[in-house]
Amino acid sequence: MPTTLHDLRAAVVAAATEAERASALNQLAGELAQQSQYAESLAVAEEAQAAAKQAGDAPAEAEALRLQGIAHWRKEAYPEALRLLKQSLVMVEGLGDRPGVARTTLNIGLVYK
């Protein structure tokens, strides 16, 4: 599993399908957020959402929304963070993704902290 930004960017380029691209973009967005590069993380997560939507990959779309919410939270754009995180929560609930519900609920709680 690629972990460096270079490897993650290469995985995005190498993706053979939109679903693979969405997954790789989500991984890249998450790593960028871990490295406090929130503006780039947000842009990459928005790209991931578009790719996931095009691929019909609802779990990847929900993750992209969650990552966008985290980026907005870190940028102290709390209303936008909550809007995106709640949208992600609705999606993961609909998918029956209990770990996703837990992660997203935790992120919502952090916005209110």
N, C-alpha and C positions, 0 to 999 in steps of 0.2 A: 504494500500500500504506500503510495507516494506521500512524503511528508514535507519536503522542502517546497518553498514557493516555486522554484524552478521546475521541480518534478510535477507539481500540481498544474502549473501552466502548460507543461508538455502534455499532461493527460487531457486537458481541455482540447488542445490542438489535435491529439490523436483519437479523440472520440469518434466512433463510427456512426453513431445515431444521435438524434436529439436527446433521447433519454440518457444515454451515456454522457453526453455533453452537459446536460442539466446536473447530473450527479457530480461530475468533475468540477463544474462551476460552484456547486454548493460546498464541496470540500475546500475549494480555493477561498471562497468567501469566509468560511469558518476559520481557516488558518489566518487569513488577513485580519479578521476581528481579534483573534488570539494575539496577534502582533500589533494591536492598537492602530491598524490602518483602516479606520472606519469608513472613510469616504470611498476608498477603493473596494472595501468589502461590500458596501451598499450597492455600488455600481455592478459588481460581479453577481451579487444576489438577485438584482433586478434582471440581469441577463439570464440567470438560471431560471427564474420564474417564467420568463418568456419561452425559453427552450422547453421547460417542463410542460407548460400549457400546450405548446405546439405538439409535443410528443404524447399528450394525454396522460402524463405521469403525475397523478394527484399527490402521491406522497412527496415527490421531489418539489412540486409546487408549494406544498405546505411548508416544507423545510426552507425553501427560498424565502417565503413570507416571514418565517420565524427569524431567519438570519437578517432580513431587512429590519425587522423590529428590534433586534439586538443592536444593530448599527445605529438606529435612531435613538435608542435608549442611551447608548454610550455618547452620542452627540447631544444629549439632553433635550431631544425633541420628543418629549413624553407623549403628547397626544397622538402623534403619528406612530410612535412605537406601540402604543396600546391598540390603535386601529389595526395595524398589521399583525400583531400577536393574536388579537381576538379573531381575526380572519383565519389565521393559521390554526387556532384552536378549534374553530368550527370544522375545518377540513379534517384535522386528525381525529376529532370525535366521530365524524361521519365515516371515516375509514376504519374505526375500531382500533386505532393505534394507541393502546394504553401508555406505552413508554413516551410516545409523542405528546400525548395529553399531559403527562407528568412534566416533561421538559418545558412545554409551552406555558403551562400553568406556573411553573417556577419562574420563568422569564417574566410573566405578567406581574407576579409578586415582587420581583426585583424593581420593576418600574415604579410600583407604589411605595417601595421602601424609603 
